[in-house]
C-alpha cells in the first residue's frame, strides 16, 4: 500500500470499478476508495444488466475493453433478448444476475488488476496544492496524493432515505451517507442539486402462489454480453432461473392512493427530481390515472436465495400501505417481505458542467461518472 498515486477513484460502484480498472490497465497507479469492500459493484436496485439502450452500452463497454459484460456473463441467472417481435434495432439483451456473485466477480477482478490498490474508508475532502488537485483525505485521517480524482459516489452524497413520513440518513438502506464532498465542491464553483430514485420491495418467493403468475423463461439458446469466446454461466450449464409477470388491479391502486397524503413524493419531503426511466408506482398512478393495471416482474436475486425483486413497484409510501397493496395482488395474499420499498434522495452535479471527457470545467483534474451525474443507474 502506497500513498502516492496517479489517479484516485472515489466509490466502487459500476462506474468506479470500470474507471479504476481502465486507468490501471492503461498504466496509471490507481487507488480505489470505497466505504465497504463487501459491497463492491453492488447491484443496488434491480438484479439485471441490459435492457433497452443499456444493453447496447454494456456491449460497447466490452468492445472497449471494460469488464461489465464479462462480469455479467459470469453471474447470469437468465438471459433474454427483449423485443424479439420487433425489428433488430429494438432487440435488447438483458441478463438477470446473481447479485452476490456479481459483486464477488468484480472484486476478484479488482484485486487481480496490476497497479490497482483498494482502501476502505469515507473520503471527506479533496486536497489541493497551489490550486491543483493533490489528492484526498479520508475520515480516519489518512491522506493519499494523486494527479486526478474521479468521483463516482452514486447515491451516497448527503443521501437520505424515505418510507412514508419516516426518514433517515443513508445512501442505501442500512448504509451510511457521505458528507462534506458536496459542500466542498460547491465552494469551488460546482453547482449541485438533489435527485431522487427508489427501489421496490424484496419478496420471499415461498410466500407467493406462483401458479397465479405468468412464467417468463429465458431464451432457449441464450446469448451473452461479452464478445470474448467464453460461455456465460447459463450457456455453460444450460440452467436458467424463471422470472414471473404479475399485474396490479383497481383494488391495489385504491390502497396505494389512500397513502398519497403520506407519500414524501407528494407532501414535499422529497425535493429532488426523479430520473426519467425510474418512476415509482405512485408516479405511475398519477401519470396514467385511467389504467386499471400495471405490469410487474418478479426477478430472482440469486441462485441460492428465495429473495425476488418486484420490478415496477418502486415506492416511498408508508410500510402499512405497501403491505396492504401487495396483499391485494393476485397470488400475494400471504406475501412476506424481506425489505420494503423506499426512496433515496441524494446530491448530484449537472453533467453540463463537464467537458466531453467528463472532467469538471471548474476544477482541473476532477472527473465525475455514474449516478453522481444524474443518470438512472446501470448505464454509466
C-alpha positions in Angstrom: 0.0 0.0 0.0 1.4 3.4 -1.0 0.2 6.9 -0.5 1.2 8.3 -3.9 -1.0 7.6 -7.0 -1.7 8.9 -10.4 -5.5 8.6 -10.1 -7.8 8.1 -7.1 -11.3 6.8 -7.8 -13.9 7.6 -5.1 -16.7 5.0 -5.0 -16.6 1.3 -6.1 -19.9 1.1 -7.9 -20.3 0.1 -11.5 -18.8 3.4 -12.8 -16.0 3.4 -10.2 -14.9 -0.2 -10.9 -14.8 0.4 -14.7 -12.9 3.7 -14.2 -10.3 2.1 -11.8 -9.6 -1.0 -13.9 -9.4 1.0 -17.2 -6.9 3.5 -15.7 -4.8 0.8 -14.1 -4.6 -1.2 -17.3 -3.5 1.9 -19.2 -0.6 2.1 -16.9 -1.7 4.5 -14.1 -1.2 3.9 -10.4 -4.7 3.8 -9.1 -6.3 3.8 -5.7 -10.0 2.8 -5.5 -11.6 4.1 -2.2 -14.9 2.6 -1.1 -17.0 2.7 2.1 -17.5 -1.0 2.1 -15.3 -3.6 0.2 -18.1 -6.1 0.8 -20.4 -4.0 -1.5 -18.1 -3.7 -4.5 -20.2 -3.1 -7.7 -23.3 -3.8 -5.6 -26.4 -4.1 -7.8 -28.3 -1.6 -5.6 -31.6 -1.8 -7.4 -32.7 -4.5 -9.9 -30.6 -7.6 -10.3 -30.2 -7.2 -14.0 -27.9 -5.7 -16.6 -29.0 -4.6 -20.0 -32.4 -3.8 -21.4 -33.3 -1.1 -23.9 -30.3 1.2 -24.6 -28.4 -0.1 -21.5 -27.8 -3.5 -23.2 -26.1 -1.7 -26.1 -23.9 0.3 -23.7 -22.8 -2.9 -21.8 -21.6 -4.3 -25.1 -19.9 -1.1 -26.1 -18.0 -1.2 -22.8 -17.0 -4.7 -23.6 -15.8 -3.7 -27.1 -13.7 -1.0 -25.5 -12.1 -3.5 -23.1 -14.2 -3.0 -20.0 -15.4 -5.7 -17.6 -19.2 -5.2 -17.2 -20.1 -7.7 -19.9 -17.6 -10.3 -18.6 -18.9 -10.0 -15.0 -22.5 -10.1 -16.2 -21.9 -13.3 -18.2 -20.2 -14.9 -15.2 -23.1 -14.0 -12.9 -26.1 -14.6 -15.2 -29.2 -16.4 -13.9 -31.3 -15.8 -17.0 -30.6 -14.3 -20.4 -33.4 -12.9 -22.6 -33.4 -10.8 -25.8 -36.2 -8.4 -25.3 -38.5 -7.1 -28.1 -37.8 -10.0 -30.5 -41.3 -9.4 -32.0 -39.9 -6.0 -33.3 -37.1 -5.2 -35.8 -33.5 -5.9 -34.9 -32.9 -2.2 -33.9 -35.2 -2.7 -31.0 -33.7 -6.0 -29.7 -32.4 -5.5 -26.2 -30.2 -8.0 -24.4 -31.0 -8.4 -20.7 -29.4 -10.7 -18.1 -30.8 -11.4 -14.7 -27.8 -11.7 -12.4 -26.9 -13.3 -9.1 -26.2 -10.1 -7.0 -23.7 -11.8 -4.7 -21.8 -13.4 -7.4 -21.7 -10.2 -9.4 -20.1 -8.3 -6.6 -17.6 -11.1 -5.8 -16.7 -11.4 -9.5 -16.0 -7.7 -9.7 -13.9 -7.8 -6.5 -11.8 -10.7 -7.9 -11.0 -8.6 -11.0 -10.2 -5.5 -8.9 -7.9 -7.4 -6.6 -6.1 -9.0 -9.5 -5.5 -5.9 -11.5 -1.9 -4.7 -11.5 -1.3 -1.1 -10.3 -4.7 -1.0 -8.6 -5.0 -0.7 -4.8 -8.2 -0.6 -2.7 -8.8 1.3 0.5 -12.0 1.1 2.7 -13.0 4.5 4.2 -15.0 7.6 3.6 -13.5 10.4 1.5 -14.1 13.7 3.4 -12.1 16.1 1.3 -10.3 16.6 -1.9 -7.0 18.2 -1.3 -5.2 20.9 -3.3 -1.7 22.3 -3.7 -1.3 25.7 -5.4 -4.9 25.4 -6.8 -4.3 22.0 -8.4 -5.7 18.7 -7.1 -3.2 16.9 -4.9 -5.3 14.0 -3.6 -7.9 13.2 -1.0 -8.3 13.0 2.8 -10.3 10.2 4.4 -12.3 10.1 7.7 -9.7 8.1 9.6 -7.1 10.8 8.9 -5.1 9.2 6.1 -4.1 11.3 3.1 -3.4 10.0 -0.4 -1.9 12.0 -3.2 -2.9 11.9 -6.9 -2.8 14.0 -10.0 -6.5 13.4 -10.7 -9.6 12.3 -8.8 -12.6 10.5 -10.4 -15.8 10.9 -8.3 -18.3 8.0 -8.7 -20.2 8.4 -5.4 -23.5 7.1 -6.7 -26.4 7.9 -4.3 -24.3 8.5 -1.2 -23.6 12.2 -1.2 -25.8 13.5 1.6 -28.1 10.6 1.0 -31.5 10.4 2.7 -33.9 7.5 2.8 -37.7 7.8 2.9 -40.6 5.4 3.8 -43.8 7.4 4.3 -43.2 10.1 6.9 -40.1 8.2 8.2 -36.7 9.3 7.0 -33.1 8.5 7.9 -29.7 9.2 6.5 -28.3 6.7 4.1 -27.1 6.1 0.6 -28.7 2.6 0.6 -30.8 1.1 3.3 -28.5 0.1 6.2 -25.6 2.1 4.8 -24.3 5.5 5.9 -24.2 8.5 3.6 -21.1 10.6 2.7 -20.9 14.1 4.0 -18.5 17.0 3.2 -17.7 16.5 -0.5 -20.7 18.3 -1.9 -20.2 21.3 0.2 -16.5 21.5 -0.8 -17.3 21.2 -4.5 -20.0 23.9 -4.3 -17.4 26.2 -2.7 -15.2 25.6 -5.7 -17.9 26.7 -8.1 -19.6 23.5 -9.0 -23.4 23.6 -8.8 -25.3 20.8 -7.1 -29.0 19.8 -6.9 -31.0 16.9 -5.4 -32.0 13.8 -7.3 -34.4 11.1 -6.1 -34.7 7.5 -7.0 -36.4 4.5 -5.4 -36.4 0.7 -5.1 -39.2 -1.8 -4.7 -39.8 -4.4 -2.0 -37.8 -7.6 -2.0 -40.2 -10.6 -1.7 -39.9 -14.1 -0.3 -41.0 -16.2 -3.3 -42.0 -19.0 -1.0 -44.8 -16.9 0.4 -46.5 -16.4 -3.0 -48.8 -18.6 -5.1 -46.7 -18.7 -8.2 -49.4 -20.7 -10.1 -51.3 -17.4 -10.4 -48.4 -15.8 -12.4 -47.3 -15.8 -16.0 -43.9 -17.5 -16.3 -41.1 -15.7 -18.2 -38.4 -18.1 -19.1 -35.0 -17.2 -20.5 -34.2 -17.8 -24.2 -33.9 -21.4 -25.4 -30.5 -20.5 -26.9 -29.2 -17.8 -24.6 -26.8 -15.2 -25.9 -24.2 -13.3 -23.8 -22.9 -9.8 -23.5 -19.1 -10.2 -23.9 -17.6 -10.7 -27.4 -14.9 -12.9 -25.9 -15.3 -16.6 -26.7 -16.1 -17.5 -23.1 -19.5 -19.2 -22.5 -21.7 -17.4 -19.9 -22.8 -19.3 -16.8 -26.2 -20.2 -18.3 -24.6 -21.2 -21.6 -22.2 -23.5 -19.8 -24.8 -25.2 -17.6 -27.9 -25.0 -19.7 -29.8 -23.9 -16.5 -31.7 -20.7 -16.1 -34.0 -19.3 -13.3 -37.5 -18.2 -14.1 -39.0 -14.7 -13.8 -42.7 -14.1 -13.4 -45.1 -11.5 -14.7 -47.9 -10.2 -12.4 -50.2 -7.2 -12.6 -51.7 -4.6 -10.3 -55.5 -4.2 -10.2 -58.0 -1.5 -9.2 -58.0 -2.6 -5.6 -54.2 -2.3 -5.4 -54.5 1.2 -6.9 -57.1 2.2 -4.4 -55.0 1.1 -1.5 -51.9 2.9 -2.9 -53.8 6.1 -3.5 -55.1 6.0 0.1 -51.5 6.7 1.2 -50.8 9.6 -1.2 -51.3 12.1 1.6 -48.4 10.5 3.4 -46.1 10.0 0.4 -42.9 12.1 0.7 -43.1 12.5 -3.1 -46.4 14.4 -2.8 -46.0 16.1 0.6 -42.8 18.0 -0.3 -40.5 16.0 2.0 -38.6 14.9 -1.1 -37.4 17.9 -3.1 -35.3 16.2 -5.7 -36.4 15.3 -9.3 -36.6 11.7 -10.4 -34.5 10.2 -13.2 -36.5 9.7 -16.4 -36.7 5.9 -16.5 -37.3 5.2 -12.9 -40.9 6.1 -11.9 -42.4 5.0 -8.7 -45.7 3.1 -8.6 -47.3 6.2 -7.2 -45.9 8.3 -10.1 -47.4 5.8 -12.5 -50.9 6.0 -10.9 -50.8 9.8 -11.1 -49.5 9.9 -14.7 -51.7 7.1 -16.0 -54.8 7.6 -13.9 -57.0 5.8 -16.4 -55.1 2.5 -16.4 -56.7 -0.4 -14.4 -53.5 -2.4 -14.2 -49.7 -2.1 -14.4 -47.3 -4.9 -15.3 -44.8 -6.0 -12.7 -42.0 -8.5 -12.8 -40.7 -10.9 -10.1 -37.0 -11.3 -10.7 -34.6 -13.6 -8.8 -31.8 -12.1 -6.8 -29.5 -15.1 -6.8 -29.1 -18.9 -7.3 -29.2 -19.7 -3.6 -31.8 -17.3 -2.2 -35.6 -17.0 -2.2 -35.4 -13.3 -2.5 -37.1 -11.8 -5.5 -37.2 -8.2 -6.7 -40.6 -6.8 -7.7 -39.8 -4.7 -10.7 -42.2 -1.9 -11.3 -43.2 -1.4 -7.7 -40.7 1.2 -6.5 -42.3 3.3 -3.8 -41.8 5.6 -0.8 -45.3 5.0 0.6 -45.8 4.1 4.3 -45.0 0.5 5.1 -48.5 -0.5 6.1 -49.8 0.9 2.7 -47.2 -1.1 0.8 -48.1 -4.3 2.6 -51.9 -3.9 2.1 -51.4 -3.1 -1.6 -49.1 -6.1 -2.1 -51.6 -8.5 -0.4 -54.2 -7.3 -2.9 -52.1 -8.5 -5.9 -53.3 -11.9 -7.2 -51.1 -14.6 -5.7 -49.7 -12.3 -3.0 -52.3 -12.7 -0.2 -49.8 -14.3 2.2 -46.8 -12.3 1.0 -43.7 -12.0 3.2 -41.3 -9.1 2.5 -37.5 -9.2 3.2 -37.0 -5.5 2.6 -39.6 -2.8 2.0 -39.6 -0.3 -0.9 -38.1 3.1 -0.1 -36.9 6.3 -1.9 -33.5 7.8 -1.6 -32.6 11.5 -2.2 -29.0 12.5 -2.9 -26.8 15.2 -4.3 -25.8 15.2 -8.0 -23.9 17.5 -10.2 -25.3 18.7 -13.6 -23.2 17.0 -16.2 -23.3 20.1 -18.4 -20.6 21.3 -16.1 -18.3 18.6 -17.5 -16.2 18.5 -20.7 -16.5 15.8 -23.2 -14.1 13.6 -21.2 -16.2 14.1 -18.0 -13.7 16.5 -16.5 -15.0 19.4 -14.4 -14.7 22.7 -16.2 -14.4 24.4 -12.8 -11.8 22.1 -11.2 -9.0 20.8 -13.3 -8.2 17.2 -12.6 -11.6 16.3 -11.2 -13.7 13.9 -13.2 -17.3 12.6 -12.5 -19.0 9.5 -13.7 -22.1 7.4 -12.9 -25.2 8.4 -10.9 -23.5 11.4 -9.4 -24.1 12.9 -12.8 -27.8 12.3 -12.5 -28.1 9.1 -14.5 -30.7 6.4 -13.6 -28.0 3.8 -12.9 -26.5 0.8 -14.8 -25.9 2.9 -18.0 -22.9 4.8 -16.7 
